[in-house]
Amino acid sequence: MKKKQTIVLGITGSISAYKAADITSKLVGEGYTVKAVMTEDACRFISPLTIRTLSHQPVVTSMWDMNSEYSVEHVSLAEEADIILVAPATANIIAKLACGMANDMLSATILACKSPVIIAPAMNDNMYSNPVTQQNISKLKERGFVFVEPEYGRLASGKTGQGRLASLDKVLGSVTQVLGKSGPLAGKKLVISAGGTREPVDPVRYLGNHSSGKMGYALAEEAVRRGASVRLISGTVDKPAPFGVDIKYTETAMEMFISLREAVKGADALIMTAAVADYRPEKPAADKIKKGDGGLDLHLVANPDILTALQGDFVKVGFAAESRDLMINAVKKMADKNLDIIAANDISQPDSTFGSDTTQLTLFFKNGRIEEMPLMSKKEAAVRLLDELSALL
């Protein structure tokens, strides 16, 4: 059985310390062992009991706690850590780390640790932009520390500026990315397309589809988790960009084609989950089309067949959303587009439609093998599909 990875979570005295409870809960839910170290000031914002309850682990709050298993040999905690995440990180802890101080359990643990360290700052915007803070951040980056930049928004002071703790998705994504650098896909370049395209009819209207992009984004996140370098070419998707993914947004099929044609240079694999429009209006109207008494005729022309056009020394994976004759259509598409794998799903099924969080895929392989997968979440499907892809790389 694979050993759980241990994350040492450092919590410092910021108003954002309450968000550490959610971070802890999500990390534990992802299967990590979370061991928290809280500074004295952090304990003023959130109770150690809260973190202990969520992590199911003792919480270290002092170097002088004789009841702690780490009180005598504090470096043992540093040696257990596969990664250290400091979230939230105040200007004070950043300054201490930049100077190499070790006068509390958190700074001492970090100084003694040889594993990667991620810092997620949270502070007043003026403190964050202060040249001293920026110099300290630069010093730590030079030493290999990874920073999850704070976001712009409303701060505890009531003003608006850059200093809010990064979103939960970004913080968790940073852990995934850093731990994945030694993963099974380390050194591999994957290009993934996701979402639907929009073909303009006039400045207001467009021809589109119901693709949510969830499958492509799940694949991008899982590929980063495994250490791959991921270039995500995204259509219009109502989802935040996965952390650690190099993303390019496109709107039309032609824009996506041009972006993918450049992205696949030097790639090891292309996974085409995007729902690309087959046709587009030949001449989109320059002005909004007004409603008339009769109908409206649109002359459509064919868009490029992206999967067929993209050729190279890389593994090609396609998707087929079918409403009938799934096997016949999927096998034909795989042959026509020279694919190594095609993942087909029956969109007439209620739990496998566009926008759902679940899917039921059937994988068809160039060698004739067929793998029928049960209904599962798209995140689980991404794991299964990348397992199969990895065997071909």
C-alpha positions as CSV (number, residue, x, y, z in Angstrom):
1,M,0.0,0.0,0.0
2,K,1.4,3.4,-1.0
3,K,2.4,5.5,2.0
4,K,0.5,8.7,2.6
5,Q,2.4,11.9,1.9
6,T,2.9,14.2,4.9
7,I,2.2,17.9,4.6
8,V,3.3,20.1,7.4
9,L,0.9,23.0,7.5
10,G,2.2,26.2,9.0
11,I,-0.4,28.6,10.2
12,T,0.6,32.2,11.2
13,G,-1.1,35.2,12.7
14,S,-3.3,36.5,9.9
15,I,-7.0,37.1,9.9
16,S,-7.0,34.6,7.0
17,A,-6.0,31.9,9.6
18,Y,-9.6,30.8,9.7
19,K,-9.2,29.5,6.1
20,A,-6.6,27.0,7.4
21,A,-9.5,24.9,8.6
22,D,-10.8,24.5,5.0
23,I,-7.3,23.9,3.7
24,T,-6.7,21.2,6.3
25,S,-10.1,19.5,5.6
26,K,-9.5,19.5,1.8
27,L,-5.9,18.1,2.1
28,V,-7.0,15.3,4.4
29,G,-9.9,14.6,2.0
30,E,-7.3,14.3,-0.8
31,G,-5.5,11.6,1.2
32,Y,-2.6,13.5,2.7
33,T,-1.5,13.3,6.3
34,V,-1.6,16.9,7.7
35,K,0.5,17.9,10.7
36,A,0.0,21.5,11.7
37,V,2.4,23.9,13.3
38,M,0.7,27.1,14.6
39,T,2.4,30.2,15.8
40,E,1.4,31.9,19.0
41,D,-0.3,34.6,17.1
42,A,-2.2,32.1,14.9
43,C,-3.8,30.6,18.0
44,R,-5.4,34.0,18.7
45,F,-7.3,33.8,15.4
46,I,-8.2,30.1,15.3
47,S,-8.2,27.4,17.9
48,P,-5.7,24.5,17.7
49,L,-8.5,22.2,18.6
50,T,-10.3,23.0,15.3
51,I,-7.2,22.0,13.3
52,R,-6.6,19.0,15.4
53,T,-10.2,17.8,14.9
54,L,-10.0,18.2,11.2
55,S,-6.5,16.8,10.7
56,H,-6.8,13.9,13.3
57,Q,-3.3,14.8,14.3
58,P,-1.7,16.6,17.2
59,V,-1.1,20.3,16.6
60,V,2.3,21.8,17.6
61,T,2.0,25.3,19.1
62,S,5.2,25.7,21.0
63,M,8.8,24.5,21.0
64,W,8.5,24.1,24.8
65,D,5.4,21.8,25.0
66,M,6.7,18.8,26.9
67,N,3.7,16.8,25.9
68,S,4.5,17.1,22.2
69,E,6.3,14.3,20.5
70,Y,8.4,16.9,18.7
71,S,9.3,19.0,21.7
72,V,12.8,17.6,22.2
73,E,13.9,16.9,18.7
74,H,12.1,19.4,16.5
75,V,13.9,18.4,13.4
76,S,12.0,15.1,13.4
77,L,8.9,17.0,12.2
78,A,11.0,18.5,9.4
79,E,12.2,15.1,8.4
80,E,8.6,13.7,8.2
81,A,7.5,16.4,5.8
82,D,7.2,15.6,2.1
83,I,6.3,19.3,1.8
84,I,5.7,22.3,4.0
85,L,2.9,24.7,3.3
86,V,2.6,28.0,5.1
87,A,-0.9,29.3,4.6
88,P,-1.5,32.0,5.6
89,A,2.0,33.5,5.7
90,T,2.4,36.9,7.3
91,A,5.0,39.5,6.5
92,N,6.6,38.6,9.8
93,I,7.2,34.9,9.0
94,I,8.4,35.7,5.5
95,A,11.0,38.2,7.0
96,K,12.1,35.6,9.6
97,L,12.6,32.9,7.0
98,A,14.5,35.3,4.7
99,C,16.9,36.0,7.5
100,G,17.3,32.4,8.5
101,M,15.7,32.8,12.0
102,A,14.5,29.8,14.0
103,N,13.1,31.2,17.2
104,D,9.7,29.4,17.0
105,M,8.6,25.9,16.1
106,L,7.5,26.9,12.6
107,S,10.6,28.8,11.5
108,A,12.9,26.1,13.1
109,T,11.0,23.3,11.3
110,I,11.4,25.1,8.0
111,L,15.1,25.8,8.5
112,A,15.7,22.2,9.3
113,C,13.6,20.9,6.4
114,K,15.1,19.7,3.0
115,S,11.7,19.2,1.4
116,P,9.9,21.8,-0.8
117,V,8.3,24.8,1.0
118,I,5.3,26.7,-0.3
119,I,4.4,30.1,1.0
120,A,0.9,31.6,0.6
121,P,1.1,35.2,1.8
122,A,-1.9,37.1,3.3
123,M,-1.5,40.6,4.6
124,N,-2.3,44.3,4.1
125,D,-1.6,45.4,0.6
126,N,0.9,48.1,1.7
127,M,2.8,45.5,3.7
128,Y,2.9,43.2,0.7
129,S,4.0,45.8,-1.7
130,N,6.6,47.2,0.7
131,P,10.1,46.9,-0.9
132,V,11.4,45.1,2.2
133,T,8.7,42.4,1.9
134,Q,9.3,42.1,-1.8
135,Q,13.1,41.7,-1.2
136,N,12.4,39.0,1.3
137,I,10.2,37.2,-1.1
138,S,12.8,37.4,-3.8
139,K,15.4,36.0,-1.5
140,L,13.2,33.0,-0.6
141,K,12.4,32.4,-4.3
142,E,16.1,32.3,-5.1
143,R,16.4,29.6,-2.4
144,G,13.7,27.5,-4.1
145,F,10.7,28.5,-2.1
146,V,7.4,28.4,-4.1
147,F,5.0,31.3,-3.7
148,V,1.3,31.3,-4.3
149,E,0.7,35.0,-5.0
150,P,-2.1,36.7,-2.9
151,E,-5.2,37.9,-4.7
152,Y,-6.6,41.3,-5.3
153,G,-9.8,42.0,-3.5
154,R,-11.4,43.4,-0.3
155,L,-9.1,43.2,2.7
156,A,-9.7,43.0,6.4
157,S,-9.1,46.7,6.7
158,G,-12.0,47.4,4.4
159,K,-9.9,48.7,1.5
160,T,-9.3,46.9,-1.7
161,G,-5.9,45.7,-2.8
162,Q,-3.5,42.8,-3.3
163,G,-3.1,40.8,-0.1
164,R,-6.0,38.3,0.1
165,L,-4.9,34.7,0.7
166,A,-5.0,32.9,-2.7
167,S,-8.1,30.8,-3.4
168,L,-8.4,27.3,-2.0
169,D,-8.0,25.8,-5.5
170,K,-4.8,27.7,-6.1
171,V,-3.3,26.7,-2.7
172,L,-4.2,23.1,-3.1
173,G,-3.1,23.2,-6.7
174,S,0.3,24.4,-5.7
175,V,0.7,21.4,-3.4
176,T,-0.3,19.1,-6.3
177,Q,2.1,20.7,-8.7
178,V,5.1,20.7,-6.4
179,L,4.7,17.1,-5.2
180,G,4.1,16.0,-8.8
181,K,7.5,17.2,-10.0
182,S,8.9,13.8,-9.3
183,G,5.7,12.0,-10.5
184,P,5.4,9.4,-13.3
185,L,4.8,12.0,-16.0
186,A,7.7,14.3,-15.0
187,G,9.5,15.5,-18.1
188,K,6.5,14.9,-20.3
189,K,4.7,17.6,-22.2
190,L,0.9,17.2,-22.6
191,V,-1.4,19.4,-24.6
192,I,-5.1,19.3,-23.6
193,S,-8.0,21.1,-25.2
194,A,-11.2,21.7,-23.2
195,G,-14.6,23.4,-23.4
196,G,-16.7,24.5,-26.4
197,T,-16.1,27.0,-29.1
198,R,-18.3,29.9,-30.1
199,E,-18.8,31.0,-33.7
200,P,-20.1,34.6,-34.0
201,V,-23.3,35.2,-35.9
202,D,-23.3,38.9,-35.1
203,P,-21.8,41.1,-32.3
204,V,-24.4,39.6,-29.9
205,R,-25.2,36.0,-30.9
206,Y,-23.1,33.0,-31.5
207,L,-23.4,29.3,-32.4
208,G,-22.1,27.1,-29.5
209,N,-22.6,24.0,-27.6
210,H,-23.1,22.8,-24.0
211,S,-19.6,21.7,-23.2
212,S,-18.5,22.6,-19.7
213,G,-14.8,21.8,-20.0
214,K,-14.9,19.8,-16.8
215,M,-13.4,16.7,-18.3
216,G,-10.5,18.6,-19.9
217,Y,-9.8,20.6,-16.8
218,A,-9.9,17.4,-14.7
219,L,-7.3,15.8,-17.0
220,A,-5.1,18.9,-16.8
221,E,-5.2,18.9,-13.0
222,E,-4.4,15.2,-12.8
223,A,-1.6,15.5,-15.4
224,V,0.0,18.2,-13.2
225,R,-0.4,16.0,-10.2
226,R,1.7,13.4,-12.1
227,G,4.5,15.9,-12.9
228,A,3.6,16.7,-16.5
229,S,4.1,20.0,-18.1
230,V,0.6,20.9,-19.3
231,R,-0.5,23.4,-22.0
232,L,-4.3,23.8,-21.8
233,I,-6.0,25.3,-24.8
234,S,-9.4,26.3,-23.4
235,G,-12.6,27.4,-25.0
236,T,-15.2,29.4,-23.1
237,V,-15.3,27.7,-19.7
238,D,-16.8,28.9,-16.4
239,K,-14.0,27.4,-14.3
240,P,-10.8,28.9,-12.8
241,A,-7.6,27.8,-14.5
242,P,-5.9,24.9,-12.7
243,F,-2.8,25.9,-10.8
244,G,0.4,25.1,-12.5
245,V,-1.2,24.8,-15.9
246,D,-0.1,27.0,-18.9
247,I,-3.4,28.1,-20.2
248,K,-4.5,29.8,-23.4
249,Y,-8.0,30.9,-23.9
250,T,-9.7,30.8,-27.3
251,E,-13.2,31.4,-28.6
252,T,-13.6,30.2,-32.2
253,A,-12.6,26.9,-33.8
254,M,-10.1,28.7,-35.9
255,E,-8.5,30.3,-32.9
256,M,-8.3,26.9,-31.1
257,F,-6.8,25.3,-34.2
258,I,-4.1,27.9,-34.5
259,S,-3.2,27.7,-30.8
260,L,-3.1,23.9,-30.8
261,R,-1.0,23.8,-34.0
262,E,1.6,25.8,-32.1
263,A,1.2,24.0,-28.8
264,V,1.8,20.5,-30.1
265,K,5.3,21.3,-31.2
266,G,7.5,19.1,-29.1
267,A,4.6,17.6,-27.2
268,D,4.4,14.0,-26.0
269,A,0.7,13.7,-26.2
270,L,-2.4,15.6,-27.3
271,I,-5.7,15.0,-25.5
272,M,-8.6,16.6,-27.4
273,T,-11.6,16.9,-25.1
274,A,-12.9,20.2,-26.6
275,A,-16.2,20.3,-28.3
276,V,-15.3,22.1,-31.5
277,A,-17.9,23.5,-33.8
278,D,-18.0,21.7,-37.1
279,Y,-19.4,24.8,-38.9
280,R,-19.3,28.5,-38.7
281,P,-21.3,31.4,-40.3
282,E,-19.5,32.3,-43.5
283,K,-19.9,36.0,-42.9
284,P,-20.8,37.1,-39.4
285,A,-22.9,40.3,-39.5
286,A,-21.1,43.5,-38.5
287,D,-24.1,44.8,-36.7
288,K,-26.8,43.1,-34.6
289,I,-29.3,41.3,-36.7
290,K,-32.8,42.8,-36.1
291,K,-35.8,40.6,-35.7
292,G,-38.0,40.4,-38.8
293,D,-41.3,38.9,-39.7
294,G,-39.8,35.9,-41.5
295,G,-37.1,33.4,-40.8
296,L,-33.3,33.8,-40.8
297,D,-31.0,32.0,-43.2
298,L,-27.4,31.4,-42.2
299,H,-24.9,30.1,-44.6
300,L,-22.4,27.9,-42.8
301,V,-19.0,26.8,-43.9
302,A,-16.9,23.9,-42.5
303,N,-14.3,24.5,-39.8
304,P,-11.0,22.7,-40.0
305,D,-10.9,19.1,-38.7
306,I,-8.4,19.9,-35.9
307,L,-7.6,16.3,-34.8
308,T,-7.1,15.1,-38.4
309,A,-4.9,18.2,-39.3
310,L,-2.6,17.9,-36.2
311,Q,0.0,15.4,-37.1
312,G,3.3,14.7,-35.3
313,D,5.3,12.3,-33.2
314,F,2.9,12.4,-30.3
315,V,0.2,10.2,-28.9
316,K,-3.3,11.4,-29.9
317,V,-6.3,10.9,-27.8
318,G,-9.8,12.0,-28.9
319,F,-13.2,12.1,-27.4
320,A,-16.6,11.2,-29.0
321,A,-19.9,12.3,-27.5
322,E,-22.5,10.2,-29.2
323,S,-26.2,9.9,-28.9
324,R,-26.5,6.6,-30.8
325,D,-24.3,3.9,-32.4
326,L,-21.5,4.7,-29.9
327,M,-19.1,1.9,-30.9
328,I,-19.6,2.3,-34.7
329,N,-19.1,6.0,-34.6
330,A,-16.2,5.9,-32.1
331,V,-14.2,3.3,-34.0
332,K,-14.8,5.2,-37.3
333,K,-13.6,8.5,-35.8
334,M,-10.5,6.8,-34.3
335,A,-9.6,5.4,-37.8
336,D,-10.4,8.6,-39.7
337,K,-8.4,10.8,-37.4
338,N,-5.5,8.3,-36.7
339,L,-6.0,8.3,-33.0
340,D,-4.2,6.0,-30.4
341,I,-7.2,6.2,-28.0
342,I,-10.7,7.5,-28.3
343,A,-12.9,7.9,-25.2
344,A,-16.6,7.7,-26.1
345,N,-19.6,8.5,-24.0
346,D,-23.3,8.2,-24.5
347,I,-24.7,11.7,-24.0
348,S,-28.3,10.4,-24.0
349,Q,-27.7,8.9,-20.5
350,P,-28.8,11.3,-17.7
351,D,-25.5,11.0,-15.7
352,S,-23.2,11.4,-18.7
353,T,-24.4,14.6,-20.3
354,F,-22.6,17.8,-21.0
355,G,-22.1,19.8,-17.8
356,S,-22.4,16.8,-15.4
357,D,-19.8,15.9,-12.9
358,T,-19.9,12.3,-13.8
359,T,-19.3,10.3,-17.0
360,Q,-19.3,6.8,-18.3
361,L,-16.6,6.3,-20.8
362,T,-15.7,3.5,-23.1
363,L,-12.1,3.5,-24.3
364,F,-11.2,2.2,-27.7
365,F,-7.5,1.6,-28.5
366,K,-5.7,1.4,-31.9
367,N,-4.7,-2.2,-31.2
368,G,-8.4,-3.2,-30.9
369,R,-8.7,-3.3,-27.2
370,I,-11.9,-2.0,-25.6
371,E,-12.2,-0.9,-22.0
372,E,-15.6,-0.2,-20.6
373,M,-15.6,2.0,-17.6
374,P,-18.4,2.3,-15.0
375,L,-20.1,5.6,-14.2
376,M,-17.7,7.7,-12.2
377,S,-16.7,11.3,-11.5
378,K,-14.8,13.1,-14.2
379,K,-11.8,13.3,-11.8
380,E,-11.8,9.5,-11.5
381,A,-12.1,9.2,-15.2
382,A,-9.1,11.5,-15.7
383,V,-7.1,9.2,-13.4
384,R,-8.1,6.1,-15.4
385,L,-7.4,7.7,-18.8
386,L,-4.0,9.0,-17.8
387,D,-3.1,5.6,-16.5
388,E,-3.8,4.2,-20.0
389,L,-2.0,7.1,-21.7
390,S,1.1,6.7,-19.5
391,A,1.5,3.2,-20.8
392,L,1.9,4.6,-24.3
393,L,4.5,7.3,-23.5
